[in-house]
Amino acid sequence: MALRAANPDDLLQVEALVRAAYTPWIARINATPGPLNDDYADAIAQGLVQVFEADRGVEALLVLIPQPDALLLDNLAVHPDAQGKGHGTYLMGVAAQAAISQGFDRIRLYTHEGMAANIRLYQRHGYAITHRVTERGLNRVYMEKRLSQPDT
């Protein structure tokens, strides 16, 4: 198993993983989750996507976007068949370390307010709700985690 930068050859697996991870939420939140509308070819070309690959192919992905004051954890998706293996927790740790290595003291994310299980998961990993907003017709909950900088 390995985490690596996604390349154009991964596009179909990335899109399939996102569909598998987010399609079940459509009925629950009565909306199409934002990640289903993202341009993964562009994100891969920009070097923003990392994939977690195992024997069966891409099982999880991570999309990180630097912002002026924080690293945005734009997407963390785990294929339903691979959930419960610790991939999400591992990728949250990778994201936090990436933020620190890029000089950020915080990492930010957002999720749909109807994804209560995800909100609770992020809270268990140290994220706090900062605000709620409606964007692109979606009711989003923004969360942030303060990070410790290593001694320099």
OpenMM code with the backbone's topology and positions (N, CA, C; nanometers):
from openmm import Vec3, app, unit

residues = "MET ALA LEU ARG ALA ALA ASN PRO ASP ASP LEU LEU GLN VAL GLU ALA LEU VAL ARG ALA ALA TYR THR PRO TRP ILE ALA ARG ILE ASN ALA THR PRO GLY PRO LEU ASN ASP ASP TYR ALA ASP ALA ILE ALA GLN GLY LEU VAL GLN VAL PHE GLU ALA ASP ARG GLY VAL GLU ALA LEU LEU VAL LEU ILE PRO GLN PRO ASP ALA LEU LEU LEU ASP ASN LEU ALA VAL HIS PRO ASP ALA GLN GLY LYS GLY HIS GLY THR TYR LEU MET GLY VAL ALA ALA GLN ALA ALA ILE SER GLN GLY PHE ASP ARG ILE ARG LEU TYR THR HIS GLU GLY MET ALA ALA ASN ILE ARG LEU TYR GLN ARG HIS GLY TYR ALA ILE THR HIS ARG VAL THR GLU ARG GLY LEU ASN ARG VAL TYR MET GLU LYS ARG LEU SER GLN PRO ASP THR".split()
positions = [
    Vec3(0.0849, -0.1179, 0.0000),
    Vec3(0.0000, 0.0000, 0.0000),
    Vec3(0.0889, 0.1235, 0.0000),
    Vec3(0.0467, 0.2230, -0.0769),
    Vec3(0.1295, 0.3418, -0.0882),
    Vec3(0.0455, 0.4653, -0.1166),
    Vec3(0.0912, 0.5763, -0.0613),
    Vec3(0.0326, 0.7056, -0.0914),
    Vec3(0.1256, 0.7727, -0.1917),
    Vec3(0.0679, 0.8253, -0.2985),
    Vec3(0.1488, 0.8896, -0.4011),
    Vec3(0.0667, 0.9975, -0.4696),
    Vec3(0.1374, 1.0840, -0.5412),
    Vec3(0.0696, 1.1867, -0.6206),
    Vec3(-0.0067, 1.1177, -0.7327),
    Vec3(-0.1288, 1.1632, -0.7553),
    Vec3(-0.2076, 1.1088, -0.8653),
    Vec3(-0.1501, 1.1583, -0.9974),
    Vec3(-0.1664, 1.0762, -1.1003),
    Vec3(-0.1241, 1.1160, -1.2342),
    Vec3(-0.2424, 1.0980, -1.3284),
    Vec3(-0.2336, 1.1495, -1.4501),
    Vec3(-0.3484, 1.1417, -1.5414),
    Vec3(-0.4021, 1.0004, -1.5628),
    Vec3(-0.3171, 0.8997, -1.5522),
    Vec3(-0.3646, 0.7617, -1.5677),
    Vec3(-0.4585, 0.7183, -1.4554),
    Vec3(-0.4594, 0.7910, -1.3452),
    Vec3(-0.5455, 0.7587, -1.2307),
    Vec3(-0.6849, 0.8196, -1.2415),
    Vec3(-0.7076, 0.9053, -1.3395),
    Vec3(-0.8310, 0.9834, -1.3447),
    Vec3(-0.9569, 0.8978, -1.3346),
    Vec3(-0.9679, 0.7916, -1.4109),
    Vec3(-1.0903, 0.7105, -1.4072),
    Vec3(-1.1112, 0.6463, -1.2700),
    Vec3(-1.0037, 0.5989, -1.2075),
    Vec3(-1.0170, 0.5404, -1.0733),
    Vec3(-1.0533, 0.6466, -0.9700),
    Vec3(-0.9963, 0.7661, -0.9833),
    Vec3(-1.0282, 0.8748, -0.8912),
    Vec3(-1.1757, 0.9114, -0.9030),
    Vec3(-1.2232, 0.9291, -1.0253),
    Vec3(-1.3640, 0.9646, -1.0449),
    Vec3(-1.4570, 0.8542, -0.9958),
    Vec3(-1.4203, 0.7290, -1.0184),
    Vec3(-1.5026, 0.6173, -0.9713),
    Vec3(-1.5063, 0.6124, -0.8191),
    Vec3(-1.3936, 0.6370, -0.7556),
    Vec3(-1.3881, 0.6376, -0.6089),
    Vec3(-1.4762, 0.7493, -0.5542),
    Vec3(-1.4682, 0.8675, -0.6124),
    Vec3(-1.5494, 0.9803, -0.5653),
    Vec3(-1.6978, 0.9475, -0.5811),
    Vec3(-1.7350, 0.8907, -0.6955),
    Vec3(-1.8767, 0.8527, -0.7145),
    Vec3(-1.9198, 0.7516, -0.6090),
    Vec3(-1.8371, 0.6510, -0.5845),
    Vec3(-1.8722, 0.5473, -0.4870),
    Vec3(-1.8831, 0.6057, -0.3461),
    Vec3(-1.7937, 0.6977, -0.3118),
    Vec3(-1.7920, 0.7535, -0.1765),
    Vec3(-1.9046, 0.8533, -0.1516),
    Vec3(-1.9416, 0.9306, -0.2542),
    Vec3(-2.0359, 1.0402, -0.2321),
    Vec3(-2.1780, 1.0148, -0.2816),
    Vec3(-2.1973, 0.9238, -0.3746),
    Vec3(-2.3330, 0.8998, -0.4253),
    Vec3(-2.4303, 0.8602, -0.3148),
    Vec3(-2.3905, 0.7775, -0.2172),
    Vec3(-2.4864, 0.7428, -0.1103),
    Vec3(-2.5374, 0.8639, -0.0319),
    Vec3(-2.4645, 0.9744, -0.0331),
    Vec3(-2.5051, 1.0924, 0.0422),
    Vec3(-2.6161, 1.1710, -0.0270),
    Vec3(-2.6347, 1.1513, -0.1569),
    Vec3(-2.7323, 1.2317, -0.2313),
    Vec3(-2.8700, 1.2243, -0.1671),
    Vec3(-2.9181, 1.1042, -0.1408),
    Vec3(-3.0508, 1.0881, -0.0812),
    Vec3(-3.0542, 1.1396, 0.0629),
    Vec3(-2.9444, 1.1225, 0.1361),
    Vec3(-2.9419, 1.1632, 0.2763),
    Vec3(-2.9446, 1.3138, 0.2949),
    Vec3(-2.8753, 1.3866, 0.2049),
    Vec3(-2.8690, 1.5325, 0.2218),
    Vec3(-2.9585, 1.6056, 0.1214),
    Vec3(-3.0239, 1.5294, 0.0357),
    Vec3(-3.1146, 1.5855, -0.0646),
    Vec3(-3.0442, 1.6872, -0.1544),
    Vec3(-2.9191, 1.6558, -0.1897),
    Vec3(-2.8388, 1.7429, -0.2752),
    Vec3(-2.7222, 1.6610, -0.3304),
    Vec3(-2.6604, 1.7123, -0.4328),
    Vec3(-2.5409, 1.6482, -0.4878),
    Vec3(-2.4197, 1.7031, -0.4140),
    Vec3(-2.3445, 1.6187, -0.3443),
    Vec3(-2.2255, 1.6666, -0.2740),
    Vec3(-2.1274, 1.7338, -0.3712),
    Vec3(-2.0664, 1.8403, -0.3262),
    Vec3(-1.9751, 1.9182, -0.4088),
    Vec3(-1.8666, 1.8374, -0.4785),
    Vec3(-1.8035, 1.7404, -0.4093),
    Vec3(-1.6968, 1.6650, -0.4753),
    Vec3(-1.7404, 1.5916, -0.6023),
    Vec3(-1.8686, 1.5642, -0.6166),
    Vec3(-1.9147, 1.4982, -0.7382),
    Vec3(-1.9102, 1.5912, -0.8590),
    Vec3(-1.8967, 1.7199, -0.8356),
    Vec3(-1.8908, 1.8168, -0.9448),
    Vec3(-1.7502, 1.8696, -0.9712),
    Vec3(-1.6520, 1.8237, -0.8963),
    Vec3(-1.5158, 1.8755, -0.9107),
    Vec3(-1.4486, 1.8234, -1.0374),
    Vec3(-1.3541, 1.9005, -1.0877),
    Vec3(-1.2764, 1.8663, -1.2069),
    Vec3(-1.1464, 1.7985, -1.1622),
    Vec3(-1.1485, 1.6662, -1.1584),
    Vec3(-1.0329, 1.5923, -1.1083),
    Vec3(-0.9178, 1.5896, -1.2071),
    Vec3(-0.9450, 1.6002, -1.3354),
    Vec3(-0.8357, 1.6090, -1.4335),
    Vec3(-0.7527, 1.7337, -1.4050),
    Vec3(-0.8196, 1.8447, -1.3796),
    Vec3(-0.7500, 1.9691, -1.3492),
    Vec3(-0.6771, 1.9596, -1.2150),
    Vec3(-0.7432, 1.9054, -1.1149),
    Vec3(-0.6802, 1.8933, -0.9822),
    Vec3(-0.5563, 1.8045, -0.9886),
    Vec3(-0.5633, 1.6965, -1.0657),
    Vec3(-0.4468, 1.6087, -1.0823),
    Vec3(-0.3364, 1.6841, -1.1547),
    Vec3(-0.3709, 1.7552, -1.2598),
    Vec3(-0.2712, 1.8313, -1.3361),
    Vec3(-0.2019, 1.9363, -1.2488),
    Vec3(-0.2751, 1.9918, -1.1520),
    Vec3(-0.2180, 2.0916, -1.0610),
    Vec3(-0.1366, 2.0281, -0.9484),
    Vec3(-0.1384, 1.8953, -0.9378),
    Vec3(-0.0633, 1.8273, -0.8326),
    Vec3(-0.1306, 1.8326, -0.6968),
    Vec3(-0.2631, 1.8484, -0.6954),
    Vec3(-0.3366, 1.8630, -0.5696),
    Vec3(-0.3898, 1.7315, -0.5144),
    Vec3(-0.3867, 1.6253, -0.5940),
    Vec3(-0.4507, 1.4986, -0.5563),
    Vec3(-0.3451, 1.3941, -0.5233),
    Vec3(-0.3648, 1.3294, -0.4091),
    Vec3(-0.2841, 1.2136, -0.3719),
    Vec3(-0.3777, 1.0939, -0.3639),
    Vec3(-0.3277, 0.9789, -0.4047),
    Vec3(-0.4082, 0.8574, -0.3990),
    Vec3(-0.3405, 0.7562, -0.3089),
    Vec3(-0.4243, 0.6827, -0.2378),
    Vec3(-0.3787, 0.5730, -0.1530),
    Vec3(-0.4118, 0.4457, -0.2291),
    Vec3(-0.3085, 0.3769, -0.2712),
    Vec3(-0.3255, 0.2614, -0.3580),
    Vec3(-0.2941, 0.1327, -0.2824),
    Vec3(-0.3790, 0.0338, -0.3030),
    Vec3(-0.3593, -0.0993, -0.2456),
    Vec3(-0.3695, -0.2014, -0.3581),
    Vec3(-0.3735, -0.3267, -0.3236),
    Vec3(-0.3763, -0.4327, -0.4242),
    Vec3(-0.4926, -0.4182, -0.5212),
    Vec3(-0.6054, -0.3721, -0.4744),
    Vec3(-0.7234, -0.3621, -0.5612),
    Vec3(-0.7310, -0.2295, -0.6363),
    Vec3(-0.6305, -0.1454, -0.6210),
    Vec3(-0.6275, -0.0162, -0.6886),
    Vec3(-0.6409, 0.0979, -0.5898),
    Vec3(-0.6901, 0.2106, -0.6373),
    Vec3(-0.7025, 0.3301, -0.5541),
    Vec3(-0.8178, 0.3103, -0.4557),
    Vec3(-0.7835, 0.3124, -0.3267),
    Vec3(-0.8838, 0.2929, -0.2215),
    Vec3(-0.9241, 0.4232, -0.1536),
    Vec3(-0.8404, 0.5250, -0.1649),
    Vec3(-0.8697, 0.6517, -0.0980),
    Vec3(-0.7948, 0.7631, -0.1693),
    Vec3(-0.8409, 0.8847, -0.1438),
    Vec3(-0.7719, 0.9991, -0.2030),
    Vec3(-0.7765, 1.1172, -0.1095),
    Vec3(-0.6868, 1.2090, -0.1368),
    Vec3(-0.6719, 1.3294, -0.0564),
    Vec3(-0.6464, 1.4447, -0.1521),
    Vec3(-0.7236, 1.5523, -0.1373),
    Vec3(-0.7038, 1.6727, -0.2174),
    Vec3(-0.6739, 1.7867, -0.1203),
    Vec3(-0.5548, 1.8435, -0.1325),
    Vec3(-0.5103, 1.9519, -0.0453),
    Vec3(-0.4830, 2.0758, -0.1290),
    Vec3(-0.5355, 2.1911, -0.0826),
    Vec3(-0.5196, 2.3159, -0.1561),
    Vec3(-0.4659, 2.4232, -0.0619),
    Vec3(-0.3461, 2.4736, -0.0889),
    Vec3(-0.2941, 2.5831, -0.0066),
    Vec3(-0.3796, 2.7083, -0.0230),
    Vec3(-0.4106, 2.7725, 0.0891),
    Vec3(-0.4805, 2.9001, 0.0909),
    Vec3(-0.3887, 3.0001, 0.1597),
    Vec3(-0.4214, 3.1276, 0.1580),
    Vec3(-0.3301, 3.2248, 0.2193),
    Vec3(-0.3001, 3.1986, 0.3673),
    Vec3(-0.3988, 3.1513, 0.4431),
    Vec3(-0.3793, 3.1376, 0.5875),
    Vec3(-0.3923, 2.9961, 0.6413),
    Vec3(-0.4165, 2.8992, 0.5546),
    Vec3(-0.4351, 2.7607, 0.6004),
    Vec3(-0.4246, 2.6664, 0.4818),
    Vec3(-0.4078, 2.5405, 0.5121),
    Vec3(-0.4161, 2.4381, 0.4080),
    Vec3(-0.5596, 2.3861, 0.4092),
    Vec3(-0.6227, 2.3855, 0.2936),
    Vec3(-0.7594, 2.3364, 0.2824),
    Vec3(-0.7569, 2.1875, 0.2513),
    Vec3(-0.8171, 2.1091, 0.3384),
    Vec3(-0.8392, 1.9681, 0.3120),
    Vec3(-0.9677, 1.9649, 0.2293),
    Vec3(-0.9518, 1.9760, 0.0986),
    Vec3(-1.0655, 1.9927, 0.0089),
    Vec3(-1.1461, 1.8643, -0.0066),
    Vec3(-1.0780, 1.7516, -0.0037),
    Vec3(-1.1498, 1.6249, -0.0170),
    Vec3(-1.0669, 1.5135, 0.0438),
    Vec3(-1.1315, 1.4322, 0.1217),
    Vec3(-1.0756, 1.3084, 0.1733),
    Vec3(-1.1851, 1.2054, 0.1499),
    Vec3(-1.1600, 1.1135, 0.0574),
    Vec3(-1.2617, 1.0140, 0.0238),
    Vec3(-1.2015, 0.8750, 0.0336),
    Vec3(-1.2783, 0.7840, 0.0905),
    Vec3(-1.2395, 0.6437, 0.1023),
    Vec3(-1.3473, 0.5611, 0.0341),
    Vec3(-1.3063, 0.4709, -0.0516),
    Vec3(-1.4028, 0.3838, -0.1192),
    Vec3(-1.4808, 0.3062, -0.0132),
    Vec3(-1.6128, 0.2923, -0.0297),
    Vec3(-1.6926, 0.2201, 0.0701),
    Vec3(-1.6391, 0.0799, 0.1020),
    Vec3(-1.5835, 0.0119, 0.0045),
    Vec3(-1.5293, -0.1226, 0.0285),
    Vec3(-1.4033, -0.1204, 0.1145),
    Vec3(-1.3409, -0.0039, 0.1282),
    Vec3(-1.2166, 0.0067, 0.2050),
    Vec3(-1.2354, 0.0824, 0.3360),
    Vec3(-1.3587, 0.1212, 0.3673),
    Vec3(-1.3820, 0.1947, 0.4907),
    Vec3(-1.3635, 0.1029, 0.6113),
    Vec3(-1.3219, 0.1619, 0.7216),
    Vec3(-1.2990, 0.0852, 0.8430),
    Vec3(-1.1589, 0.0293, 0.8536),
    Vec3(-1.0720, 0.0603, 0.7577),
    Vec3(-0.9336, 0.0111, 0.7587),
    Vec3(-0.8360, 0.1150, 0.8136),
    Vec3(-0.8860, 0.2319, 0.8510),
    Vec3(-0.7989, 0.3363, 0.9041),
    Vec3(-0.7425, 0.4305, 0.7989),
    Vec3(-0.7865, 0.4161, 0.6744),
    Vec3(-0.7344, 0.5030, 0.5684),
    Vec3(-0.7661, 0.6500, 0.5949),
    Vec3(-0.8876, 0.6798, 0.6395),
    Vec3(-0.9268, 0.8179, 0.6645),
    Vec3(-0.8428, 0.8818, 0.7734),
    Vec3(-0.8225, 0.8098, 0.8825),
    Vec3(-0.7398, 0.8616, 0.9917),
    Vec3(-0.5974, 0.8840, 0.9446),
    Vec3(-0.5447, 0.7886, 0.8693),
    Vec3(-0.4095, 0.8023, 0.8149),
    Vec3(-0.3998, 0.9274, 0.7276),
    Vec3(-0.4966, 0.9466, 0.6377),
    Vec3(-0.4923, 1.0606, 0.5467),
    Vec3(-0.5110, 1.1934, 0.6200),
    Vec3(-0.5885, 1.1947, 0.7282),
    Vec3(-0.5991, 1.3172, 0.8080),
    Vec3(-0.4632, 1.3527, 0.8683),
    Vec3(-0.3902, 1.2514, 0.9108),
    Vec3(-0.2551, 1.2751, 0.9629),
    Vec3(-0.1605, 1.3256, 0.8551),
    Vec3(-0.1703, 1.2684, 0.7366),
    Vec3(-0.0888, 1.3138, 0.6239),
    Vec3(-0.1196, 1.4600, 0.5933),
    Vec3(-0.2480, 1.4946, 0.5926),
    Vec3(-0.2889, 1.6321, 0.5638),
    Vec3(-0.2322, 1.7289, 0.6671),
    Vec3(-0.2399, 1.6923, 0.7948),
    Vec3(-0.1866, 1.7785, 0.9005),
    Vec3(-0.0363, 1.7967, 0.8859),
    Vec3(0.0339, 1.6893, 0.8558),
    Vec3(0.1791, 1.6993, 0.8373),
    Vec3(0.2131, 1.7833, 0.7150),
    Vec3(0.1333, 1.7715, 0.6090),
    Vec3(0.1557, 1.8539, 0.4896),
    Vec3(0.1371, 2.0014, 0.5239),
    Vec3(0.0353, 2.0319, 0.6029),
    Vec3(0.0119, 2.1707, 0.6429),
    Vec3(0.1318, 2.2244, 0.7209),
    Vec3(0.1783, 2.1486, 0.8165),
    Vec3(0.2932, 2.1914, 0.8968),
    Vec3(0.4159, 2.2093, 0.8089),
    Vec3(0.4410, 2.1142, 0.7198),
    Vec3(0.5606, 2.1228, 0.6351),
    Vec3(0.5539, 2.2416, 0.5393),
    Vec3(0.4329, 2.2886, 0.5091),
    Vec3(0.4170, 2.4055, 0.4224),
    Vec3(0.4102, 2.5358, 0.5023),
    Vec3(0.4290, 2.5251, 0.6355),
    Vec3(0.4355, 2.6442, 0.7195),
    Vec3(0.3027, 2.6936, 0.7729),
    Vec3(0.1975, 2.6148, 0.7598),
    Vec3(0.0666, 2.6553, 0.8111),
    Vec3(0.0506, 2.6120, 0.9562),
    Vec3(-0.0224, 2.6915, 1.0331),
    Vec3(-0.0504, 2.6539, 1.1716),
    Vec3(-0.1929, 2.6039, 1.1885),
    Vec3(-0.2627, 2.5863, 1.0753),
    Vec3(-0.3998, 2.5342, 1.0810),
    Vec3(-0.4334, 2.4638, 0.9501),
    Vec3(-0.5287, 2.3740, 0.9628),
    Vec3(-0.5835, 2.3065, 0.8459),
    Vec3(-0.7341, 2.3259, 0.8507),
    Vec3(-0.7938, 2.3479, 0.7359),
    Vec3(-0.9351, 2.3814, 0.7269),
    Vec3(-1.0046, 2.2808, 0.6356),
    Vec3(-1.1319, 2.2591, 0.6599),
    Vec3(-1.2132, 2.1761, 0.5723),
    Vec3(-1.3569, 2.2230, 0.5810),
    Vec3(-1.4371, 2.1709, 0.4923),
    Vec3(-1.5809, 2.1949, 0.5007),
    Vec3(-1.6523, 2.0680, 0.4587),
    Vec3(-1.7724, 2.0540, 0.5085),
    Vec3(-1.8559, 1.9404, 0.4747),
    Vec3(-2.0013, 1.9874, 0.4759),
    Vec3(-2.0876, 1.9080, 0.4209),
    Vec3(-2.2299, 1.9430, 0.4200),
    Vec3(-2.2859, 1.9251, 0.5608),
    Vec3(-2.3747, 2.0176, 0.6016),
    Vec3(-2.4315, 2.0092, 0.7368),
    Vec3(-2.5087, 1.8799, 0.7595),
    Vec3(-2.5569, 1.8178, 0.6531),
    Vec3(-2.6298, 1.6924, 0.6669),
    Vec3(-2.5404, 1.5706, 0.6861),
    Vec3(-2.4112, 1.5889, 0.6721),
    Vec3(-2.3170, 1.4783, 0.6901),
    Vec3(-2.2692, 1.4755, 0.8349),
    Vec3(-2.3637, 1.4554, 0.9237),
    Vec3(-2.3364, 1.4622, 1.0679),
    Vec3(-2.2289, 1.3636, 1.1121),
    Vec3(-2.2279, 1.2462, 1.0524),
    Vec3(-2.1261, 1.1473, 1.0901),
    Vec3(-1.9861, 1.1998, 1.0569),
    Vec3(-1.9724, 1.2687, 0.9441),
    Vec3(-1.8427, 1.3247, 0.9080),
    Vec3(-1.8032, 1.4367, 1.0033),
    Vec3(-1.9001, 1.5189, 1.0405),
    Vec3(-1.8719, 1.6277, 1.1347),
    Vec3(-1.8219, 1.5703, 1.2666),
    Vec3(-1.8898, 1.4677, 1.3159),
    Vec3(-1.8467, 1.4040, 1.4417),
    Vec3(-1.7078, 1.3429, 1.4272),
    Vec3(-1.6800, 1.2806, 1.3134),
    Vec3(-1.5474, 1.2205, 1.2896),
    Vec3(-1.4392, 1.3280, 1.2954),
    Vec3(-1.4619, 1.4379, 1.2255),
    Vec3(-1.3618, 1.5444, 1.2259),
    Vec3(-1.3453, 1.6045, 1.3650),
    Vec3(-1.4548, 1.6184, 1.4395),
    Vec3(-1.4441, 1.6703, 1.5755),
    Vec3(-1.3615, 1.5761, 1.6637),
    Vec3(-1.3781, 1.4464, 1.6459),
    Vec3(-1.2981, 1.3500, 1.7226),
    Vec3(-1.1492, 1.3631, 1.6899),
    Vec3(-1.1180, 1.4166, 1.5737),
    Vec3(-0.9782, 1.4336, 1.5323),
    Vec3(-0.9290, 1.5769, 1.5519),
    Vec3(-0.9989, 1.6531, 1.6360),
    Vec3(-0.9505, 1.7833, 1.6768),
    Vec3(-0.9991, 1.9027, 1.5974),
    Vec3(-1.0892, 1.8824, 1.5043),
    Vec3(-1.1438, 1.9944, 1.4268),
    Vec3(-1.2591, 2.0576, 1.5035),
    Vec3(-1.2687, 2.1900, 1.4942),
    Vec3(-1.3777, 2.2637, 1.5574),
    Vec3(-1.4549, 2.3392, 1.4490),
    Vec3(-1.5848, 2.3493, 1.4682),
    Vec3(-1.6685, 2.4246, 1.3745),
    Vec3(-1.6359, 2.5728, 1.3892),
    Vec3(-1.6100, 2.6382, 1.2757),
    Vec3(-1.5816, 2.7819, 1.2780),
    Vec3(-1.6999, 2.8630, 1.2285),
    Vec3(-1.7701, 2.8130, 1.1282),
    Vec3(-1.8865, 2.8850, 1.0781),
    Vec3(-1.9651, 2.7972, 0.9812),
    Vec3(-2.0841, 2.8447, 0.9512),
    Vec3(-2.1724, 2.7765, 0.8556),
    Vec3(-2.2072, 2.8765, 0.7462),
    Vec3(-2.2175, 2.8265, 0.6229),
    Vec3(-2.2452, 2.9139, 0.5102),
    Vec3(-2.3135, 2.8332, 0.4003),
    Vec3(-2.3919, 2.9005, 0.3176),
    Vec3(-2.4496, 2.8355, 0.2003),
    Vec3(-2.3676, 2.8787, 0.0792),
    Vec3(-2.3080, 2.7806, 0.0119),
    Vec3(-2.2270, 2.8036, -0.1074),
    Vec3(-2.2702, 2.7057, -0.2147),
    Vec3(-2.2841, 2.7556, -0.3365),
    Vec3(-2.3233, 2.6702, -0.4493),
    Vec3(-2.4502, 2.5919, -0.4180),
    Vec3(-2.5376, 2.6505, -0.3379),
    Vec3(-2.6626, 2.5863, -0.3006),
    Vec3(-2.6484, 2.4795, -0.1947),
    Vec3(-2.5305, 2.4655, -0.1355),
    Vec3(-2.5060, 2.3636, -0.0333),
    Vec3(-2.4845, 2.4294, 0.1018),
    Vec3(-2.5447, 2.3728, 0.2048),
    Vec3(-2.5283, 2.4226, 0.3418),
    Vec3(-2.4038, 2.3584, 0.4007),
    Vec3(-2.2982, 2.4364, 0.4077),
    Vec3(-2.1688, 2.3841, 0.4489),
    Vec3(-2.1329, 2.4249, 0.5907),
    Vec3(-2.0619, 2.3337, 0.6552),
    Vec3(-2.0064, 2.3566, 0.7871),
    Vec3(-1.8554, 2.3627, 0.7699),
    Vec3(-1.7966, 2.4764, 0.8037),
    Vec3(-1.6514, 2.4913, 0.7980),
    Vec3(-1.5926, 2.4526, 0.9320),
    Vec3(-1.4796, 2.3823, 0.9245),
    Vec3(-1.4124, 2.3362, 1.0446),
    Vec3(-1.2632, 2.3651, 1.0306),
    Vec3(-1.1982, 2.3757, 1.1441),
    Vec3(-1.0563, 2.4079, 1.1426),
    Vec3(-0.9866, 2.3370, 1.2576),
    Vec3(-0.8628, 2.3029, 1.2349),
    Vec3(-0.7807, 2.2408, 1.3389),
    Vec3(-0.6511, 2.3190, 1.3491),
    Vec3(-0.6199, 2.3627, 1.4694),
    Vec3(-0.4920, 2.4303, 1.4949),
    Vec3(-0.3842, 2.3234, 1.5048),
    Vec3(-0.2690, 2.3545, 1.4477),
    Vec3(-0.1595, 2.2580, 1.4432),
    Vec3(-0.0400, 2.3111, 1.5198),
    Vec3(0.0352, 2.2213, 1.5768),
    Vec3(0.1592, 2.2593, 1.6443),
    Vec3(0.2713, 2.2618, 1.5418),
    Vec3(0.3458, 2.3686, 1.5429),
    Vec3(0.4611, 2.3782, 1.4541),
    Vec3(0.5786, 2.3057, 1.5200),
    Vec3(0.6565, 2.2345, 1.4407),
    Vec3(0.7744, 2.1708, 1.5001),
    Vec3(0.8758, 2.2763, 1.5417),
    Vec3(0.9585, 2.2447, 1.6403),
    Vec3(1.0621, 2.3369, 1.6837),
    Vec3(1.1591, 2.3596, 1.5690),
    Vec3(1.2022, 2.4861, 1.5533),
    Vec3(1.2965, 2.5160, 1.4447),
    Vec3(1.4257, 2.5678, 1.5006),
] * unit.nanometer
topology = app.Topology()
chain = topology.addChain("A")
for resn in residues:
    res = topology.addResidue(resn, chain)
    for name in ("N", "CA", "C"):
        topology.addAtom(name, app.Element.getBySymbol(name[0]), res)
